[in-house]
Amino acid sequence: MSRLIKKILADKLSPEELNEVISGFDIIGDIAVLKIPDRLLSKKYLIAKTLLDNVKSIRCVFRQVSPVSGEYRLMELEHLAGEDRTFTEYRESGCRFYVDIAKVYFSPRLSGERLRIANLVKDNEVIVNMFAGVGTFSIVIAKKRKTTRHYAIDLNPDAYQLILKNAYLNKVEDRVTAFLGDAGRIIEYYLSGCADRVLMPYPERALEYFPFALKALKEDGGTVHVYLHVKSKPIEEVIEEVLPKLDFGKKFVVEDVSGRVVREVGPRIDQVVLDIRLERLES
Ligand SMILES: C[S@@+](CC[C@H](N)C(=O)[O-])C[C@H]1O[C@@H](n2cnc3c(N)ncnc32)[C@H](O)[C@@H]1O
């Protein structure tokens, strides 16, 4: 798609401008979301209209006005062209998702990572997704691994409603249970000791919530996927730096840890994931 968009905008922007627009460009269902650098703002309607007129699958074009912020990780949007709606249907890995990009966090850029985790999961696993958004990780895994069970938590009531709808949409509602509330409290009240695997896809607060991930794990241990934003550096150095910051408590010991860069999120800033396998500490 980015090649097509480059071609469409080639006679409207310089090669350098084109690269800037492409790197901040997402398509979610039939909605295009653009990050437009300040010096190109005078061309924002031209860019939006050109995309709308030339890419059949795009029906609405928005500009991301603010960075993602707040507890619900939302961004401010400005409507530029096409239909003025933020609700759409997005497809990924054979699943369908209803998304409202103004009301919930959503990134198509995590699709590869969601599939990677789905491929790690074994039969009959119980998986807690502490920061589920619209349920993407949980539903992609549930659809691919038919015997798995999922608890998908989010603090945002709109995200919670969409987890419920998306679980039905993908016919996995019998194996995906949604919880509305703070992940820490939900785990303490309902999900202690239940999980083989815990997902923490909220880089800004994963370290702080790590003790709750441990609480969710089964007595014998399991795997925690911790997502973080870090300065770009070799992943071995990231692991060396992060591990001492994690409090593993008295119950578990690290059996294995590996990491990878998921994507670049800013100039020299990466989103990384650490896959940490824990086992019970024999006393
Ligand atoms: C980065 S997004 C998650 C992305 C999602 N996993 C995906 O694949 O698209 C973080 C999510 O955590 C939710 N959140 C923030 N604080 C929370 C908390 N204390 N407990 C549970 N969910 C929380 C936000 O509402 C947001 O939907």
The ligand as an SDF file (V2000), in Angstrom:
LIG
                    3D

 27 29  0  0  0  0  0  0  0  0999 V2000
   -1.4680    0.5550   24.1090 C   0  0  0  0  0  0  0  0  0  0  0  0
   -3.1520    0.1930   24.3660 S   0  0  0  0  0  0  0  0  0  0  0  0
   -3.3490   -1.5440   24.0860 C   0  0  0  0  0  0  0  0  0  0  0  0
   -3.2540   -1.9680   22.6760 C   0  0  0  0  0  0  0  0  0  0  0  0
   -3.9030   -3.2850   22.3420 C   0  0  0  0  0  0  0  0  0  0  0  0
   -3.3770   -4.3680   23.1240 N   0  0  0  0  0  0  0  0  0  0  0  0
   -3.8020   -3.5800   20.8560 C   0  0  0  0  0  0  0  0  0  0  0  0
   -3.2730   -4.6250   20.4700 O   0  0  0  0  0  0  0  0  0  0  0  0
   -4.2890   -2.7660   20.0600 O   0  0  0  0  0  0  0  0  0  0  0  0
   -3.2900    0.2580   26.1200 C   0  0  0  0  0  0  0  0  0  0  0  0
   -4.7010   -0.0230   26.6060 C   0  0  0  0  0  0  0  0  0  0  0  0
   -4.6540   -0.1110   28.0290 O   0  0  0  0  0  0  0  0  0  0  0  0
   -5.8260    0.4710   28.5680 C   0  0  0  0  0  0  0  0  0  0  0  0
   -5.5080    0.8140   29.9600 N   0  0  0  0  0  0  0  0  0  0  0  0
   -4.8700    1.9010   30.4490 C   0  0  0  0  0  0  0  0  0  0  0  0
   -4.7000    1.7950   31.7720 N   0  0  0  0  0  0  0  0  0  0  0  0
   -5.2260    0.6060   32.1490 C   0  0  0  0  0  0  0  0  0  0  0  0
   -5.3350   -0.0790   33.3770 C   0  0  0  0  0  0  0  0  0  0  0  0
   -4.8780    0.4610   34.5020 N   0  0  0  0  0  0  0  0  0  0  0  0
   -5.9310   -1.2760   33.3870 N   0  0  0  0  0  0  0  0  0  0  0  0
   -6.4200   -1.8260   32.2600 C   0  0  0  0  0  0  0  0  0  0  0  0
   -6.3550   -1.2280   31.0460 N   0  0  0  0  0  0  0  0  0  0  0  0
   -5.7550   -0.0250   30.9830 C   0  0  0  0  0  0  0  0  0  0  0  0
   -6.1300    1.6460   27.6580 C   0  0  0  0  0  0  0  0  0  0  0  0
   -7.4830    2.0090   27.7260 O   0  0  0  0  0  0  0  0  0  0  0  0
   -5.7130    1.0870   26.2850 C   0  0  0  0  0  0  0  0  0  0  0  0
   -6.8030    0.5380   25.6050 O   0  0  0  0  0  0  0  0  0  0  0  0
  1  2  1  0
  2  3  1  0
  2 10  1  0
  3  4  1  0
  4  5  1  0
  5  6  1  0
  5  7  1  0
  7  8  2  0
  7  9  1  0
 10 11  1  0
 11 12  1  0
 11 26  1  0
 12 13  1  0
 13 14  1  0
 13 24  1  0
 14 15  1  0
 14 23  1  0
 15 16  2  0
 16 17  1  0
 17 18  1  0
 17 23  2  0
 18 19  1  0
 18 20  2  0
 20 21  1  0
 21 22  2  0
 22 23  1  0
 24 25  1  0
 24 26  1  0
 26 27  1  0
M  CHG  2   2   1   9  -1
M  END
$$$$
